[in-house]
Amino acid sequence: MRKLAPRLADAGWDVVVYGRPGQTKEADPDRDPRIRTVATRGVDSTSLSTLTFGLTACLHAFFHRPDVALVMNCANGYWLPLLRLRGIPIVLNVDGIEWERQKWGTWAKRVFRWGAVLTARFANALVFDAHAIGDYWRRTFRRDGYFIPYGGQPVGELPVEPGFTSGEYVLLVARFVPENTINEFLDAAETIAEHHPVVLVGTSGAGNEIDARAERLDAENPNIHWMRHISDDQRLFALWQHAGVYFHGHSVGGTNPALVQAMACGARIVARDTVYNREVLADTAVYCAGTPESIAETVLGQMATTDDRGERARDRGARLYNWPDVCADYERAIAETAEKRPRVAYVEA
């Protein structure tokens, strides 16, 4: 929302963004003063946070009746009838196919799946961040929508992370969940680390067994470095920019924001071979299967070569995954759905 909300304000909308307590910082010097924020309550847990915070945000919108609501994630499909009851047009970004993610149990997968059914029934307009996601929704739910991906932020030349040499390390940046091929990469990391430093960025957010394994590898292998979560964007961008190879193992979902930003940083990318990654990267990356052997072989092979894939990935990202075009497409989708002059847009983030 940091990119989209100011663009909507530029177009004449009065924008209200929903957030959680502690996440809306009124004193943030980078905060656009034109954007109003509303913190609503919910249950801050892995299984209930999206549903409960989504409910309270929709209830607030129900009583304030904006001209249009932009809702993120089809788990909020359960609350769309409230907005429709008040005559509020809804643009909903369906996000990924959550019910296919390994991190969710059977109950959670059913909750997401029924949320998608209700989204297909009650949302006025849908947004797909990948063409492959749109194809899935057309086949499964018989709903079309807008294709709007994510954008990458262009970066200049950044300093190398202290302790590392530009082009000599292998990088992983991801949430530590099974569908991001983390366990397989950690298996491969021990082989890769015999030749090159391996840098791990990310956590599970819940202190799971993958976190514990990354911690053990960091302690036992001097060539494996677990940096946990990095909130400093410039530092993270520098790690992408100077990596010899960035491994992207996300196997489900659509256009991944981290992948788009890695492209903007000019990273040389080895990606797990999925329809989503191929859609975004095309011929600017090298692909591998999601096995430890394939990951290690492909990463080491790419580290031993010199090519222009990083530059081509940056050029492709600048053409197809840039924030000005993304924000313009969102503004068009919202305006067309509202069918009136821009006035008030509520965003459930």
N, C-alpha and C positions, 0 to 999 in steps of 0.2 A: 504493500500500500504506500510505501514511501515514495515510489515513483508515480503511481497512478493518481493518488488523491490530489497533489498539486496540479496535475494536468486537468483534472475535472474542474478544479477551482478556476483555472485559467479559462476554461470553456464556459464559465458562468454558473456552474453548479454550486450550491451551498452543501458542502460535504460533511457528513458526520460518520466517523469511523468507530466501530465498536471494538473494545479490547477487554483484557482481563485486568483486575486490580494489580497495580505495580508495573504494568506494561505500558500504560499511557503516561508519558512524562511531560507534564506541562512546562517544566523548566528546561527541557532539551533545547539547546541553542540552535540545532538544525531543524527544529520542528516548524512547519509552515503555520503561521498564526491564523491563516484563513480556515484551517481544518479543525473542526470540533471533534473531541474524543469523548466517548461515553464508556465507562467501565461498568460492566454488569457482573453479577455473581454467578457462580456455578460450582460444580464439584471438580476440584483439580486432581483428577486421577486419569490413568492411561485409558481406562475403558469408558469413562463417563464425561470427560471434559468437553469433547466436541458437542455432544448431545445437550448437556446442561447449559453451557455458555451460549450455545446456539439458541436454545429455548428462551433464555432471558433477553438476549439481543432481539429476537423476533417479537417478544412481548413488548419491549420498549418501542419498537417500530410500529407495532399494532396500535398503540395508543397515540403515537405522534404522527402517523400516517404520512410518510414521505411520498414524493412523486414516483420513486422507483427504488427498489432494493437490489443491491448486488450482494449475493450470498456465495460464500465459498464452501465447497465440499458437499457432496450429495447426502452425507449423513444428516444434514439439516433438512432433508426432504420431509421429515416428520412434522416440521413446524410451518411448512409452506401454506397449508390450508388457512392458518391464522392470517397470513398476509393477504391471501386471495380473498378471504372473508371481508377484509377492509378495502378491497379494490386496489391493492398495491401491486403494480407490475413487478415481476421478479426476473432478474438475470442471474443465473446460477452457473458458476464454474464447477463442473462435476469433479475436478481433480483426477486422481488416478482410479484404478479399479481396486478399491480397498479390500473387497472380499476375496481377492486373490493373493493378498499379502500373507506370508507365513507367520508374521508376528501376531496375528489375530487368531483367537480360538474360534471354535465352531459358532458359539453364540454371537460373538462380535461380528463375524463374517455375515451372519444372517441379518444382523441389525443394519449393516452397511448395504446389504443387497436390497432389503426392503426400503431403505432410505432412497436408493436409486429408483426403485419402482415408483415411489411417491414423487420423487423429483420429476420423472418423466411425465407424471400425471398432472402436476400442479405448476411447474415452472413455466413462465411465459417464453423465456429464451434460455438456451443452454450455451455454454462456452466450453470448448474442448481445447486443451493445450497441445494436442498432437493430432495429426490426421488419423493415426491408428486408433486413438481413443474415439474419435468421431465415427470411424467405421464400426467399432464395437457397439456404440450406442445406436447407430442406425440398424444394425443387425438384430440387436437384443431387445431394444426398447422402442424401435421405430420412431426415433426422434432425431431430427437434424439440429444443427446449431452453428455458431460462429467458431471458426478456428482462430484462436489467439494464443500464441505461445508465451514464453517469458523472454526477457531481454537481458543482455549482458552489459556491464559497465566498462567502457574502454579504459585502459590503464596506460600510463607512461612507463618509463624504465624505473624499476623498483630495486632496492638493495637486496642482496642475497641474505637469507636468514643466517645469523651468526652460527658458526660451527659447521656449515655446509658449503659445498662448492657447486656453482651453477652448472647444471647439466649432468651432474654426477649421482643424483639420488632419485629413487622411485617414490612416488607420492600416492597415497590413498586419502581421499576426503569423503566421508560418508557418515550417516547415522549407523550405529552398530546394530543392525537388525539382519536376520538371515537372508532376506530377499536382495540385499545389497552385496551378496557374495563375500561377506566379511570373513567367515570361517575358512572358505576356500583360499582367500587371499592370504590369510594368516599362515595357512599351511605353506603356500608358495613363498611367503616372505622369508622363511628360513633358508630356502634355496637361493633366492635373490640376494639375500644379505651376505652370502658368501662372496659376492662380486661387487655389490653396490649398497650404500646406505638405503634403508627403507624408512620412510616417514609416514606415520599414521596420525591422521587428524580426525577426531570424532569420538563420540561416546554413544551408549545406548540411551542415556538419559534416565536409566533405571538401575544402574549398577548390576547388569546381568553377567552371565558367564563369559560373554565375549569381552566385556571390559576387563574381567579378571585375567583372561588369557592374554590380552594386549599388555596388561601390566606385567605379567610374568615374562613375556618376550622382551619387553623393554628392560627388565631387570637382569635377565640372563644373557641377552645377546647385545653386545656393544654396538652392533651395526643396525639395530632396530630401535627406532625412537618414537614413542607414543606421546604426542603433544596434546592429547585430549581435545576439548572444544576450544576453538580460537574465535573470539568475538571481534577481534580487530580485523576489519576488512582488508586494509592495506597489507597487513602481514600475511593474510591468507592468499591474497592476490599475488604477492611476491613468491610464495611457495609454489603456486601454479606456474608462474612465469619462468622460474628457474629450474623446475623439475626436468630431469632427463626424460622421464615418462610419468604421466598421470594415469593411474588405473581407475576406470569407472565401471563398477560392477553392478549398477542398478538393473534389476531384471524385470520389474513391473512398474506401472505408472506411465506417464506420457513424457513430455519434454521436461527434463530435470533442470532446475535452476542452477545447481552446482555445475552441471555439464556445460550449460550455456556460458556461465562465467569463466570456466576453464578455457573455453574457446576464445573468449574475449581477451584472456591473458596470453594467448598464443601457446598454450600447452600442447605438447606432443602426447597424443592420447592413445591408450590401448583400452578398448571397451569390450565388455561382454556382448556377445553377438545376440542382440534382440531387435525386434522390429522397431522399437522406440529409439534405440541408440543409432540404428542405421538411418532412420528418418532424419534425425538431427545432424549427424556427422557426415553422412554419405561417404565419399572417398577420402575424407580428411583424417581418418583414423585407421588403426589396425585392429582387427576383431579377433576374439578368442572364445573358446568354450568356457563354461563356468567351472572347470575342474582345476585343482591346484597345479597339475602337470601342464595343462594348456596355458594357464596364466603365467607360470614361471618361464616356460619356453618362449612365449610371445613377448613378454616384457624384456627378457634378457636379449632376445633377438633385436628388438627395437632399440635397446640401449646401445647395441653394437653398431648401429647404422646412423647415418646422417641424411636427413631428408627435409623437405619443406612442409611437412604436414602441419606443424604448428602454425606457420604463417597462413596456410590455406584454411585451417580451422578458424583463425582470427578473421580472415576475410569473409568466410561464409557466415560467421556469426554476425558480423557488422551488416551484412546484406539482409539476413533473414531473421535474426534474433536481436533486435535493437529496441531500446525502450521507447523512443519517439513513435515508432510504428505501432508497438504493442499498446501504448497508452491511447493513441488515436483510434485504434480498432475498438478498444473498450468503450471509449466515449461515444463512438458511433453506435455500438450495440446497445448501450444504455439509453441514448437519445431515441433510437428507433423503437425500443421497447416501451419507453415512457410515452411516446407519441405526443409530446408537448414540448414547449420551450424549456430549456434547462432551468431548474430551480433547486430542488433538494434531492440529494442522493445519499442514501444510507448504505454503509458498507459493513457487512458482518464478516469480520476478519478472523 
